[in-house]
């Protein structure tokens, strides 16, 4: 990517800014909208969302406004929010020509966060959303740029475009011939390539979060995937065998950090031309052994037993598939989606992200400091099956 512009600081609390945002209905997207409304009171937000049954625009706006309420805060006025019903994976973002022109007019910044995040999505679906969706948003950004108002295009990618690489992954690296664990990583890498190809002509920012977990203060989450899957299996005594390396570095980041970091970087002209890891990095990560022992103490379970992944796949799993039935067999069948992340040998460098964020007091908390809150919410919500109220 082109070298970053001189650091100019944040855009005056959003005065005069109009942001066009995709992915606002997702786990991270809703938190991002909340941060933008709270911390940039001068900004207006235009959200590209898919039409949801018969729910009308006013109800959807009220839903976003309610999500933006923080403890002791006021409900933000819906006059700062505008909805466009469309689909990023479709040409012209699924909008009519009139709505497309309305969306482009006056837009100063674009945040593209819509993605198909399942590791086992059908390949055609993943490419349609992650690759073609990014292509369509870049075309929209080019149209906004021709109108003369575009200040930045922020692409929310993933640190796992690194695929099966080993060692330290730098923020300015992308394609080094790595293989990918799943269609999600592969298509997100292809999407980032599209953004980089336009970066010489367009003010682009690339953000790469690692594994996003619940809020660091409350543990609240609406997504129980990735790290949550082995935790749930272990907590419910479904399995103690852990086919992974004890010294695997587990890089997770809480959603409140990612949302705040993404909001500020999207509004900071100094981030233009940069690719930034929104990760816990070497200082804030923990090993698989540390988190497993911590979870064992929390759930009052015997410690998990680590087994070499190659031994598990070639010797143990075939035997177990032939002899185990019921819920434990289900674990064996579901496991391949998540198991590769238990044997990673990579570390995400966060030098440039730290340079941009730490001066503003934004840094990821150490996972050891909030892991109990994550686990507590899992139990209180019965792994997302019921509503849980955080009591402090």
Backbone torsions as a table, in degrees:
resi	resn	phi	psi	omega
1	UNK	NA	161.0	177.1
2	UNK	-66.5	152.0	179.4
3	UNK	-61.9	147.8	-177.6
4	UNK	-66.1	150.4	175.1
5	UNK	-70.1	163.7	177.1
6	UNK	-61.2	141.6	-174.3
7	UNK	-66.4	114.8	-174.5
8	UNK	-107.5	0.1	179.4
9	UNK	83.2	178.7	-175.7
10	UNK	-77.8	156.9	-174.2
11	UNK	-81.3	86.5	169.5
12	UNK	25.4	50.1	177.3
13	UNK	59.7	21.6	173.9
14	UNK	85.3	7.8	-178.2
15	UNK	-58.9	125.3	178.4
16	UNK	79.3	2.6	-178.1
17	UNK	-91.0	143.3	172.3
18	UNK	-130.7	118.3	-175.8
19	UNK	-105.3	134.0	173.9
20	UNK	-105.3	121.1	-168.6
21	UNK	-126.2	133.0	170.8
22	UNK	-109.5	157.2	179.4
23	UNK	79.3	17.0	-174.4
24	UNK	-70.4	-16.0	-179.6
25	UNK	-90.3	-4.5	-178.1
26	UNK	-81.6	177.1	-178.7
27	UNK	-56.5	-51.9	178.3
28	UNK	-74.5	-39.6	-174.8
29	UNK	-58.7	-41.7	-179.9
30	UNK	-65.9	-39.1	176.9
31	UNK	-65.0	-38.2	179.4
32	UNK	-63.5	-44.8	177.5
33	UNK	-59.6	-41.9	179.5
34	UNK	-59.6	-47.5	-179.1
35	UNK	-62.9	-43.3	-179.0
36	UNK	-62.8	-41.1	179.0
37	UNK	-67.0	-38.0	-176.6
38	UNK	-77.2	-43.2	-169.5
39	UNK	-98.5	-10.9	177.3
40	UNK	-129.3	71.7	-172.0
41	UNK	-64.8	-14.8	179.1
42	UNK	-89.4	-5.1	-175.2
43	UNK	-91.1	147.3	172.1
44	UNK	-108.7	144.8	-175.4
45	UNK	-120.7	127.5	173.2
46	UNK	-109.3	121.1	-172.5
47	UNK	-111.1	126.2	174.1
48	UNK	-88.6	113.6	-177.0
49	UNK	-131.4	154.4	175.2
50	UNK	-79.3	144.9	179.1
51	UNK	-65.3	137.3	-173.7
52	UNK	-119.8	93.8	176.8
53	UNK	54.2	-132.5	-177.7
54	UNK	-100.2	6.1	-177.8
55	UNK	-67.1	126.8	-174.7
56	UNK	-84.4	174.0	-174.5
57	UNK	-61.3	-42.4	-177.8
58	UNK	-61.2	-42.3	179.5
59	UNK	-65.0	-39.9	179.0
60	UNK	-65.7	-40.6	178.1
61	UNK	-62.9	-42.1	178.9
62	UNK	-63.9	-35.7	178.0
63	UNK	-62.8	-45.6	177.7
64	UNK	-64.6	-38.8	180.0
65	UNK	-64.0	-42.5	178.2
66	UNK	-61.0	-40.7	179.9
67	UNK	-64.0	-24.2	-177.0
68	UNK	-84.2	-3.3	180.0
69	UNK	-76.8	129.0	173.8
70	UNK	-110.7	167.5	-178.5
71	UNK	-55.3	123.0	178.0
72	UNK	80.4	1.4	-177.1
73	UNK	-93.9	172.5	177.3
74	UNK	-100.1	152.5	176.0
75	UNK	-70.3	123.0	-179.5
76	UNK	-68.6	148.7	179.8
77	UNK	-69.8	138.1	179.8
78	UNK	-70.8	-5.7	178.6
79	UNK	-66.1	-15.9	178.4
80	UNK	-90.0	-5.2	-179.0
81	UNK	-112.3	142.4	176.0
82	UNK	-139.1	134.0	-178.8
83	UNK	-106.8	139.3	170.6
84	UNK	-123.1	121.8	-179.7
85	UNK	-86.9	113.7	-178.1
86	UNK	-161.6	-158.2	-176.1
87	UNK	-156.2	116.0	-176.3
88	UNK	-60.9	-26.2	-176.5
89	UNK	-76.2	-6.8	-178.6
90	UNK	-104.6	155.8	177.4
91	UNK	-56.9	141.4	-178.4
92	UNK	57.1	27.9	178.0
93	UNK	58.0	24.7	178.3
94	UNK	71.0	15.5	-177.1
95	UNK	-100.5	153.2	170.7
96	UNK	-66.3	161.4	178.9
97	UNK	-58.2	-39.9	-179.1
98	UNK	-65.0	-46.9	179.9
99	UNK	-67.3	-35.7	178.1
100	UNK	-61.0	-44.8	179.3
101	UNK	-65.9	-39.2	177.6
102	UNK	-63.8	-40.0	179.8
103	UNK	-65.7	-38.2	-177.3
104	UNK	-74.5	-34.4	-173.8
105	UNK	-64.2	122.2	176.8
106	UNK	81.1	-1.5	179.4
107	UNK	-69.8	131.0	179.6
108	UNK	-107.5	-29.1	-178.9
109	UNK	-142.2	147.0	178.4
110	UNK	-123.6	132.8	174.3
111	UNK	-120.7	113.3	-177.7
112	UNK	-102.0	104.1	-178.6
113	UNK	-119.1	-2.6	-179.4
114	UNK	-67.6	135.1	-179.2
115	UNK	-161.2	153.4	167.8
116	UNK	-90.2	110.0	-168.7
117	UNK	-100.8	-6.0	177.8
118	UNK	-67.4	138.0	179.1
119	UNK	-71.5	-22.7	-176.8
120	UNK	-114.2	28.5	176.4
121	UNK	-61.4	147.7	171.9
122	UNK	-56.0	134.1	-176.2
123	UNK	-51.8	-41.8	-178.7
124	UNK	-63.2	-39.7	178.9
125	UNK	-66.6	-44.9	-179.7
126	UNK	-61.8	-41.3	179.9
127	UNK	-69.6	-37.4	179.8
128	UNK	-61.9	-45.8	-177.0
129	UNK	-79.2	-51.3	-170.2
130	UNK	-78.6	-39.8	-177.4
131	UNK	-92.3	-58.0	-177.9
132	UNK	-67.3	-33.6	175.7
133	UNK	-60.3	-41.7	177.5
134	UNK	-66.3	-40.4	178.1
135	UNK	-59.4	-43.2	-179.1
136	UNK	-66.4	-37.6	178.8
137	UNK	-69.9	-33.3	175.8
138	UNK	-67.1	-36.6	175.9
139	UNK	-65.7	-40.2	176.2
140	UNK	-62.2	-43.3	179.2
141	UNK	-61.7	-38.8	178.8
142	UNK	-64.2	-37.5	177.1
143	UNK	-66.4	-40.5	176.7
144	UNK	-64.6	-38.9	179.6
145	UNK	-63.1	-38.1	177.8
146	UNK	-65.6	-25.9	176.1
147	UNK	-76.9	-12.7	174.6
148	UNK	87.6	15.5	-176.2
149	UNK	-113.4	-11.5	-172.5
150	UNK	-70.6	125.3	176.7
151	UNK	-105.3	-30.2	177.2
152	UNK	-164.2	150.2	172.8
153	UNK	-120.9	114.3	-177.5
154	UNK	-106.1	122.0	178.7
155	UNK	-104.4	122.2	177.4
156	UNK	-92.0	104.5	180.0
157	UNK	-102.4	-138.0	177.9
158	UNK	-153.0	146.0	176.2
159	UNK	-64.7	-19.6	-175.3
160	UNK	-83.2	11.9	163.9
161	UNK	-63.0	-13.3	175.6
162	UNK	-67.7	-16.8	177.2
163	UNK	57.8	-133.8	-175.2
164	UNK	-93.4	24.2	175.7
165	UNK	-61.7	164.1	175.5
166	UNK	-127.7	156.5	178.3
167	UNK	86.5	-157.4	-176.8
168	UNK	-82.7	131.3	177.6
169	UNK	-106.2	118.2	-179.6
170	UNK	-83.7	156.6	-177.2
171	UNK	-70.1	-25.7	-178.3
172	UNK	-92.5	6.5	-179.9
173	UNK	-99.7	148.1	174.5
174	UNK	-139.2	-84.5	-174.5
175	UNK	-92.3	108.0	176.0
176	UNK	-121.6	24.2	-180.0
177	UNK	85.1	15.4	-177.6
178	UNK	-69.5	154.8	171.4
179	UNK	-95.6	162.8	-175.4
180	UNK	-117.5	151.4	-179.4
181	UNK	-80.0	-25.7	-173.9
182	UNK	-161.5	173.8	-176.7
183	UNK	-68.4	-26.7	177.8
184	UNK	-62.9	-52.4	179.6
185	UNK	-59.5	-44.5	-177.0
186	UNK	-61.3	-46.5	-177.3
187	UNK	-74.6	-30.4	176.0
188	UNK	-69.2	-32.9	175.1
189	UNK	-66.3	-43.4	178.3
190	UNK	-62.3	-38.1	178.9
191	UNK	-65.7	-42.8	179.4
192	UNK	-63.7	-34.8	176.4
193	UNK	-59.6	-40.1	178.0
194	UNK	-61.2	-42.9	-179.3
195	UNK	-65.6	-44.8	179.8
196	UNK	-61.9	-34.5	179.7
197	UNK	-65.6	-25.5	179.6
198	UNK	-96.7	-4.1	-169.6
199	UNK	-67.8	-21.6	178.1
200	UNK	-74.4	-26.0	-178.0
201	UNK	-105.7	-9.8	-172.2
202	UNK	-134.3	141.1	178.6
203	UNK	-72.9	86.2	-172.3
204	UNK	-102.9	147.4	174.4
205	UNK	-129.9	132.6	176.8
206	UNK	-116.1	126.7	179.0
207	UNK	-115.3	134.0	-177.9
208	UNK	-124.6	91.4	173.0
209	UNK	-72.6	156.3	170.8
210	UNK	-91.6	-142.5	-179.3
211	UNK	-74.1	120.3	-177.7
212	UNK	-92.9	126.9	178.3
213	UNK	-116.8	-171.3	-174.6
214	UNK	-67.1	177.1	-178.4
215	UNK	-60.9	135.0	-176.2
216	UNK	-69.1	-20.8	-178.6
217	UNK	-94.0	-32.6	-174.6
218	UNK	-117.7	-19.1	-174.7
219	UNK	79.8	-4.6	-173.5
220	UNK	-62.7	134.5	176.0
221	UNK	-146.9	157.4	172.5
222	UNK	-115.3	2.7	-178.8
223	UNK	-125.4	122.7	-177.6
224	UNK	-116.5	55.7	-178.4
225	UNK	-114.5	-175.7	175.8
226	UNK	52.3	-107.6	-176.8
227	UNK	-61.5	-31.0	-175.6
228	UNK	-68.4	-29.0	-176.3
229	UNK	-62.8	-54.7	178.2
230	UNK	-64.5	-30.9	177.5
231	UNK	-63.5	-42.7	-179.5
232	UNK	-65.2	-44.1	178.9
233	UNK	-58.7	-44.8	-178.5
234	UNK	-67.8	-44.7	-177.2
235	UNK	-63.8	-34.5	-178.8
236	UNK	-90.0	12.9	176.9
237	UNK	58.9	31.8	178.5
238	UNK	-78.4	-26.8	-176.1
239	UNK	-167.6	139.9	174.9
240	UNK	-109.4	-17.1	178.5
241	UNK	-70.7	132.5	-179.9
242	UNK	-124.1	101.7	-178.3
243	UNK	-78.1	78.0	-178.2
244	UNK	-159.1	174.1	179.2
245	UNK	-94.2	128.7	-178.5
246	UNK	-57.3	-29.4	-177.4
247	UNK	-92.9	9.6	174.5
248	UNK	-57.7	130.7	178.3
249	UNK	-82.5	122.5	180.0
250	UNK	-101.5	107.9	-179.0
251	UNK	-100.0	104.2	176.9
252	UNK	-123.0	151.4	179.3
253	UNK	-135.2	138.5	-179.6
254	UNK	-74.7	149.1	-173.8
255	UNK	-62.6	-31.8	-179.5
256	UNK	-66.1	-37.1	175.9
257	UNK	-66.1	-47.5	-176.1
258	UNK	-62.6	-42.7	-179.0
259	UNK	-63.7	-44.9	-179.0
260	UNK	-67.9	-42.0	179.3
261	UNK	-63.6	-45.3	-178.8
262	UNK	-63.0	-42.2	179.8
263	UNK	-61.3	-46.9	-176.9
264	UNK	-69.7	-38.6	179.5
265	UNK	-70.1	-35.4	177.0
266	UNK	-64.8	-25.8	-178.7
267	UNK	-99.0	2.5	-175.2
268	UNK	-108.0	113.1	-179.4
269	UNK	-62.5	-20.2	178.4
270	UNK	-70.9	-13.4	178.8
271	UNK	-85.6	-12.0	-178.0
272	UNK	-60.5	134.7	180.0
273	UNK	87.4	3.9	-176.3
274	UNK	-114.4	153.1	169.4
275	UNK	-116.2	125.7	-168.7
276	UNK	-129.0	130.1	176.9
277	UNK	-82.6	117.1	172.4
278	UNK	-94.5	75.9	-172.5
279	UNK	-131.4	164.0	176.2
280	UNK	-75.4	-22.9	175.9
281	UNK	68.6	-177.5	-176.5
282	UNK	-57.7	-36.5	-174.3
283	UNK	-76.3	-31.7	-173.0
284	UNK	-103.6	-1.8	-178.7
285	UNK	-86.1	173.1	175.1
286	UNK	-136.6	163.1	176.4
287	UNK	-84.9	161.8	177.6
288	UNK	-60.5	-37.9	178.3
289	UNK	-61.2	-45.7	-178.9
290	UNK	-60.4	-47.1	-177.9
291	UNK	-69.1	-36.4	179.2
292	UNK	-64.6	-43.9	179.1
293	UNK	-66.8	-38.3	177.8
294	UNK	-62.5	-45.5	179.1
295	UNK	-64.2	-37.9	178.6
296	UNK	-60.4	-43.9	177.6
297	UNK	-64.6	-41.1	-177.2
298	UNK	-67.4	-46.2	-177.2
299	UNK	-84.7	-1.4	-178.1
300	UNK	55.2	51.2	-179.6
301	UNK	-117.6	153.6	171.4
302	UNK	-59.4	148.1	-177.9
303	UNK	-61.3	146.2	178.4
304	UNK	-66.1	156.1	178.6
305	UNK	-106.4	116.4	-180.0
306	UNK	-77.0	141.9	176.0
307	UNK	-136.9	140.6	179.4
308	UNK	-55.0	128.1	-176.9
309	UNK	-56.6	-37.8	-179.2
310	UNK	-66.4	-40.9	177.9
311	UNK	-64.4	-41.6	179.6
312	UNK	-60.7	-47.0	-175.4
313	UNK	-69.2	-41.2	-173.5
314	UNK	-86.5	-30.9	-174.5
315	UNK	-113.5	-54.4	-171.7
316	UNK	-75.7	-46.8	-174.2
317	UNK	-60.5	-45.2	178.6
318	UNK	-58.7	-39.9	179.0
319	UNK	-66.2	-43.7	-178.4
320	UNK	-65.8	-38.5	178.6
321	UNK	-63.4	-27.2	-179.3
322	UNK	-85.7	-13.4	-172.8
323	UNK	-124.8	-15.2	-173.7
324	UNK	-107.5	138.2	-179.3
325	UNK	-133.4	175.4	178.4
326	UNK	75.7	-152.1	-177.1
327	UNK	-58.7	-33.4	-179.5
328	UNK	-68.1	-33.5	175.1
329	UNK	-67.7	-37.0	177.6
330	UNK	-58.1	-38.3	177.6
331	UNK	-61.5	-43.1	179.3
332	UNK	-62.8	-36.5	-178.2
333	UNK	-76.7	-34.5	-179.0
334	UNK	-82.4	-24.6	-172.0
335	UNK	-56.6	-36.6	-175.6
336	UNK	-56.0	-25.0	179.8
337	UNK	-66.2	-38.9	-172.7
338	UNK	-104.5	-21.5	-171.6
339	UNK	-57.1	-36.6	-178.8
340	UNK	-57.8	-24.6	-178.4
341	UNK	-80.1	-2.9	176.5
342	UNK	-92.7	-1.9	-178.4
343	UNK	-129.7	22.4	-179.5
344	UNK	-65.6	150.0	177.0
345	UNK	-131.0	52.6	-178.9
346	UNK	-138.6	156.8	178.9
347	UNK	-132.5	133.8	-178.9
348	UNK	-93.5	120.4	175.7
349	UNK	-73.0	138.9	-177.8
350	UNK	-125.0	25.0	-173.5
351	UNK	-57.1	-50.4	-176.1
352	UNK	-71.1	-38.5	178.0
353	UNK	-62.8	-42.9	178.3
354	UNK	-60.8	-40.3	179.8
355	UNK	-60.6	-36.3	-178.3
356	UNK	-82.1	-34.9	-168.3
357	UNK	-98.7	-39.8	-173.8
358	UNK	-58.0	-39.4	177.6
359	UNK	-58.9	-21.2	178.0
360	UNK	-97.3	9.9	178.6
361	UNK	74.1	21.9	-179.3
362	UNK	-109.4	114.2	177.0
363	UNK	-151.5	149.8	-178.3
364	UNK	-73.2	136.1	175.0
365	UNK	-71.9	154.6	176.4
366	UNK	-66.7	132.8	-175.8
367	UNK	-58.6	-29.8	179.6
368	UNK	-63.8	-25.7	-175.1
369	UNK	-80.7	-19.1	-177.4
370	UNK	-128.0	4.6	-174.7
371	UNK	-61.5	-36.0	177.9
372	UNK	-59.9	-37.8	-179.3
373	UNK	-67.2	-37.4	176.8
374	UNK	-61.8	-47.3	-178.6
375	UNK	-66.8	-39.0	-179.6
376	UNK	-62.8	-42.3	179.6
377	UNK	-65.4	-35.6	177.1
378	UNK	-57.0	-45.8	-179.5
379	UNK	-71.4	-45.5	-176.6
380	UNK	-63.4	-31.9	-179.5
381	UNK	-96.2	2.3	-174.4
382	UNK	51.0	49.5	177.0
383	UNK	57.6	42.4	174.8
384	UNK	88.3	2.5	-177.3
385	UNK	-84.1	-16.6	178.4
386	UNK	-144.0	162.9	-179.5
387	UNK	-77.7	134.2	177.9
388	UNK	-119.9	140.2	-179.6
389	UNK	-107.1	125.4	178.7
390	UNK	-75.9	124.0	-175.3
391	UNK	-101.1	1.8	178.4
392	UNK	91.0	NA	NA
